[in-house]
Amino acid sequence: MSAQPRPAPAPDKAMPNPYRVAAVVMIGSFMSVLDGTIINVAIPALQRHFAAPDGALPAYSTVSWTVTGYALAVAAIIPLTDWGLKRIGARWMYIGSITLFTIASVLCALSPSLAFLIIMRVVQGLCGGCIMPVGTTLVARAAGPNSLGRMMSLMGIPMLIAPVMGPILGGWLVEVASWHWVFLINLPFGAAAAGLGLFLLPRDDDRGTVRLDVPGVVLMSPGLALTLWGVSNAGGGAAITAPVVWVPLVLGLVMVAAFVRRSLHAERPLLDLTILRLRGYRNAIALAIFFQAGFTADLLLLPAYFQQVRGLGAMAAGFFIAPTGLGALITMPIASNLVDRLPAGRVVPFGMAAMFVSVLALTQVGADTSLWWLGVVLTVQGLGIGGTMMPVSTAALQAVDREEVGNATTLFNIGQQVFGAVGIAIVSVLLALFLAGTDAGAAAVAGELSGSELANGLAQAAGAFGRAFWMPTVSMGLALFMAFRLPMRRERATIPAASEDAGVRGAADRPRQ
């Protein structure tokens, strides 16, 4: 029997311009990524502003919930993004998230109390957690298979620039104006993204009534948030045996494990984990989580080294880290164009090799290491970032059908979110242990020494930082190994359509790359 031909698309159905879609998404992504880092330098100012009438400052741990609450809200909402894409549609979900995020930003600036500010930060996190995965889905759907790499490289620009600009811009705003502007700066970005989105984002034709997997939500969202909370507490200095670490960590992991077990048997789960059967997607997401763990650890160690060992201010440290962004801007468009024409396994290993070599070089830092040499190393690191970060995302999305982009993006973001926090926690604990193991390193970085004692202490502290850099080095080594397992042929696995009368998922295994 011959197959019935597919109906031709309607002649008035114009494909969206991917560059216009990417421009809108870049604005919103820049705002959300910037907001995740810009507030860190404003915490002391928030302590002073929300001081008690008698002058007593609120505890730093309490004020830091403006950061922690945001991160946990992001983790909790990400698993729901794929359902939102199917139920609400990518266009309105993106515009709505941007609009609510902007309103919450203004309310943060107008907060009458610290408790209200923390609540608004949670609202920001719930909206911000949707912006990146939904934006990525919009760009991937508009790009098509032949230009996906180029479009994803544009998506990578705000992810590179915003983390570097955040501390610098936040410190400047707090110094010349007030902490309120750390939030008010989101207003022009949010208004531009939402306004342009109404005109430039494509309308959704495939949204509809989709049943929400309530048990899956109850297990995954709180489980993921609890896991990250426990990991973050460990990274913040709490002992592994402290209840604030192991209680949320164990409870969260049990809930996530229960979610995984349920998802593999449920008919319509919150997240379709069977997509991991695709070898190309599975290897890409494994590379991404190893890369993210090492990358976040590296980003934590670098500014701390420049400030605590080399004595630079926050703004100067940000400028010294800037070569990573410059290097990435050079290789990102090149690698992304190549990954549109060549299989990812022939492109990504070069970027990963540069990343691995640069982080390995940082294990040798000292108290008087040449800043010019460090600039060269960080430029090489930037070249590696540009040749890896977005091409890996492209490789993951190339491995799945268009209908699975939302699900694939959601899982990809969850992996990066979790392992980014794990990387920070591990390297924070290691650095604290290495500093505690020195005679004067901890006292030197705390500013308790002077003269020859300070020089000796800083040398010991630099050695502790060098040993801590072995953690991102090992993580990048694992990512480099996975880079050689990416597809070496330009073939894309397809996900078979579900039988209309089967009523059960997974009737046929997905072909593997």
N, C-alpha and C positions, 0 to 999 in steps of 0.2 A: 504494500500500500504506500503510495507516495505521500510525503508530508504536505500538509496544507500550508500554502504560503502565508507569511505573516502580513497583516494589513499594513498598507503604507501609512506613514504618519500624516497627519493632517497638514495641508499645504500652508496654513496660516500659523503653524506652530513653529516659531523661530527659536533657535537655540540661544541661550543666554550668552552674552559676551563674558568670557571667563576673566578677562582683565578688570572689568567693572566690578564683577563679584568679588575678586581678590582685593580690590582697592577698599571696598566697604568692609570686608572681613579684617583686613590689616589694621584699619583704624580701631575697630572694636578689640581686636586681639592685643594691640599695643596698650590700650587703656587697661585691660584686665591684667596683663602681665606686669605692667608698671605698678598697678595698685597693690600687687602682691609683695613688692619689695620697698616701695617708697615710704611706707609707714614705719619701717624698722627704726629709722633715725629719729622719728618724732616721739618715741615712747617717753624719754625724759621730759619733753615739753608737755606731754599729756599728764605726766605725774604732777608737774607743777600746776597745771591748769585745774585739775580736779582734786587739789589738796583740800583737806578738811578746814573748817573755819579757824581751827587752832594752829594751822600750818602743817599738820601732819600729812606726809605724802602717802598716797595709796601704794601698796606693795608693788614692786616691779612685776612679780608673778601675776598679780591681778590685772595690771595694765596690759601685760603681754597677751592677755586673752583677746585683745583686738587683732592680734596676729594669729593666735591659735584657733580662735573661733572661726575666722575666715577660712583657714586651711581645712578644718574639719567639715565645714559646710560645703566646701568644694568637693571633698572626698565623698560626702553623703549624696550629693546630687548627680554626680557623673553617671552612676549606674542607671539613672532614669532618663538620660538624654536620648537614647535610642527609642524608647517608648514615646517620648515627647515628639521626636521627629515624625513618627508614624501617626500620632494622634493629632498633633497641632500643625505639623509641617515645618520644614526648615526655615522658611522665610519669616513666618510670624513668631516662631520660637526665638530666632535670632534677634529680631527687632524688639520683641517683648523683653528678652533678657537684658539687652542693652538699655532699654528705657528704664526698667526697674533698677538696674545697677546704677544708672545716673541719678535717679531720684534718691536712692539709698545713700549715694555719695554726698548729696546736698544735705540730707538729714544727718549724716555723720558730722558734717561741719557745724550743724546747728544743734548738736547734742547738748541737752541741759544737764546730763549726768553721765558718769562713766558707764553705768549699766545700760543706758539707752544707746551709747556709742557701741558697746559690745554687741547689742542686739542688731543694730544696723549693719555692723560688720558681718554678722552671720547672714543677714539678708543679701549683702553684697556677695558673699561667698556662694550662696545658692544660685545667684544669677551669673556670677563670674565662672562658676564651674560648667555652665552650659555654653559659654561664649566660644571657647576654643574648639571643643568637639563638634558643635553645630556649625561653626564657621568652616572647619576643615571639611565637613560633609558638603556644605554648599560649594566650596571651591572644587572638590573632587568630582561632584556631579556635573558642574559646568565645564570642567576642563576636558574630559574625555581622555582615553588612554594615550593618545599621542602627544599631549601637552601637559600631562599630570605633573611631571617633574618640574617643569618651568613654573607652573602655578604654585606648587608646594614650596619652591624656593622663595617666592614672594611672601608666602605665609611665614617663612623662617626669619624674615627681616625683623619684625617686632619682637620675636622670641630672643633675638641676639642683642638688640639695642636696648630694650626696656630694662632687663636686669642690671645692665651697667649704668644706665641713666638714673634708675630708681634712687639709689642712695645719694648720688650726686645732686639730683634735682630736689630730693626731699630735704637734704641738709641745707641747700640754698634757700628753699622756701621757708623753712623754719627760722633761718637766720635773718632773712630780709623782711619777712612778713610774719606769719604765724602758722601754727600747725593746721589751722582750718584750711589753708590752701593746698595741703597735701590731698585733701578730698575734693575741694572745689575745682582743682585742675582737671578732674574727670568730666566736668560739665561740657566744655567745648568738644571734646572727643566723642562723648556719648551722644550729644545732639547731632553732630556730623554723621556718625555711623547710623543712627536711627533714621535721620532724615534722608540720607542717600539710599539707605536700604529700602525705603518705601518706593523709590523710583528705579533702582538698579537691580535689586535681587529678583530672581525669577519666581513666578507664582507656583505654588504646589498643586499638582494635579492628583497625587497619589495618597493624600492623607484621608483618614477615615476613622471609623470607630474601631479601636483596638483595645482589647481587654487588658487591664493592668494586672500583672502578676503580683498581687498584694503580698502573699507569703514571701516571694522573692525580694520585694522591697524591704519588708520587715527584717529579713536576714542580712541582705547585702549592704544596704546603706548604713545602718547603725554598726554593723560588723566592720565595715571598712573604716568608718570614723573612729571606732574604738581602737582598732589596730594601729592607726596612725597616731592616735593620742598616746598610746603606750610607747610607741617607738619615739615620738617627739619628747616625751618625758625623759626617756633614757638619754636622748641626745642633749637634753637641757641640763644634765648633770645628776639626775636621780639615779640611785643604785639600781642595778638590774633586779635585785631582790626586794626593792621597795614596792609596796602594794600599788602605788600610783603608776608603776610600770607594768608589773606582771598581771595584775587583775584585768585592766582593760585589754592588754595584749592577748591574754589567753581567751578571754570571753569573745573578743573580736575575731580571733582566728577560728574558734569553734563555730561562730556564726557564719563566717565566710565559707568554711568547709561544708557546713550544712547547706549553704546556698549552692555550692558547686555540685554536691550530690543530688540536690533537688533539680537543678537545671538540666542535668544529664538525663533525667527521666520525665520531666514535665513536658506537656504537649506544646505549650506556648510560654516559655520561660521569659523572665525579664531580659536576660542576655543569652544568646545562643552560643554556648561554649563549643559546640561541635565545629565551629569555624576553625578551631585550633587543629583540626585534622589536616588542614591545608599546610603542607610542608613549607611553602614559601612564606605564608603569613606567620606560621609558628616560629620559624627561624628569625624572621624580621623582628617580631615582638621580643624574642629572647635577646637579640642583639640590643634592642632599644632599652630594655630594662637594665642590662649590665652597663650600657653607656650612661644611662641616666643616673644610676647609683654612683658611678665614678665622677660624672660631670658635676653633680650637686656637691659631692665631697670636695672636689677641686675648687669649686666656687666658694665654698666656706673657708678653705684653708688659705687661699691666695690673699684676700683682703686682710685676714687676721695676721698673716705673716708680714705683709707690708706695714701694717699699723703697729703691731706689738713687737716685732723684731727690728724692723727698719725705721720705726718712729714716724711714719707718715700719717697725715690726717686722712679722714674718710674720703674727702674729695680728691686728694692727691693719689690715694690708693686706687680710686676708681679710674683715674686717668692712666695709671700704670697698667691696669688690667684691660684698658681699651684696645690694645693691639689684637686681643683675641677676636673682638668684633670686627676689626678692620680686615684681619686675615680671613675670617669667615665670609665677609662680603665679597672677597675676591673669588673664593673657590665655590661658594654655594651656587651661583648661577651656572658655572661651568659643569659642576657635578650633576646638577639637576637637569641640564640639557642633555648630558651624556646618558643619564638614566632613562630618558625618554627614547633613546635610540639603541642603547646597549643593555644587556641584562645586568641587574644590580650586583651580581657577584663579580663582575668585571670593573666595577666603578668604586663601590664602597670600601673594599680593602685598602685602597690607597689613602683615603681619608682616615680610616681607623689606624693605619700604621703611623701616620703623622701624629695623631692624637696620643697613641701609646708611647711613642718616642718622647714627646714633649712632657708628658706627665712623669715618665721615667727619669728625665733630666731633672725634674723638680725634687726628686728624692735626694739630690746632692746639694741643696741650697744651704748656705751658711749665713752668718751674721754680716759678712762683708762681700757677698756675691755681687758681681758687677750688675748694676741695673740695666746696662746696655745688653748684657748677655741674657738677662731675664726677659728683656723686651723681645729679643730674637726668639727665645723659647716660646713665649706667649703668642708671638706671631705665627710660629709653626703650629701651635695648638689651635689657633683660630682657623688656619688652613684645614686642619683636621676636622674641626667642628663643621665647617662649611661643606666638607666633602662627605660628611656622615649623617648629620642630624636629619635634614629634610629628605635626602635620598633614601634613607631607611624607611621613613614614613611613606614615601612614594612606593617603595618596594612592597610594603605591607598592603597598601591599597591596590596595587597592581595585581595582587594575588587573589583578589576577591571580585565577585560580580558587583555591578553597580547597586543592586538592591541590598547588598550586605555592607555597603560603605558605612552606614550609621552604626551598625553593630560592631564592625571592625574598628572604627574610630573610638567608640566607647571603651572597648577592651584595651585598646592601645593606650588611651589616656589613663585608665585605671592602673595599668602596669607601670607607667611612668610616674604617676603620683605616689604609688606605694613605695617603689624602689628608690625614688628620689629621697623620700623621707628616711628610708632605711640607710641609704648612703650617708646622709647627714648625721644620723644617730651613731652609726658605727665609727665614723671618723672623729666625731666629737668625743666619744668615749676613749678612743685610742689616743687622741691628742692630750686629753686630760691625764691619762695614765702615763704617757711618755714624759709630760712636764713634771708630774709628781715624782717620777723616778730620777730626776736630776737634783743636784744639790742646790742650785740657785736659779734654774730656769723659770720656775713658777713665780718666784719673787721678782725676777727681772721684768717679766711681762706685766706684772701687777704694779710696776713703778715703785718698788720698795727698796731698790738698790741705787748706788751711784758710784762714779769713778771706776776703778779697776774691777770692783765687784760686779758692777753693771755690765761691763764688757764681757767678763767671764760668764755671767748669767745669760746674756743674750746669745753667746756662742752655744751654750747648752740648749737654750730654747730653740735656736735654729736647727740644732740636731734633732730635737723632738719633732719639729715640723717636717724635717726631711724624712724621718721614719714614718710619720703619719701619711705622707704622700705615697707610701707604698700601698695603702688601701685603694685609692683610685687607680693606681698603676695595675694592680691585680685585676680590678674590675674591668679596666680597659683592655687588658690582655684577654680576658674571657670574651669581651665584645669583638676583639680582633679575630679570635678563633671562630666566632659565629659568622663573621663577615665572609669567611671562605665557604660557608655553608649556604649562602644565598644563591638563588638560581643563576646558573651559568649559561642558560639558554633563554631566549626571549619567548617563553611560553607562559600563558596565564591559566591558572586553574579556574575551572568554572564550577559553580554551585548548582546542582540540578534543581529544577523547579519542583516544588512539592506537588504530588499528585492531588488533584482536586477532590478525589473521593477517598483518599487513603485515610485522612484524618489523623495521621501520625507522622511526626517528624522522623527524619533519618532513615527512610525506607531504603535509600541507597547511599553508600559511602561516597564522600567527595573524592574526586581524583586528586592525586598529589602531584606536586611539581617534582 
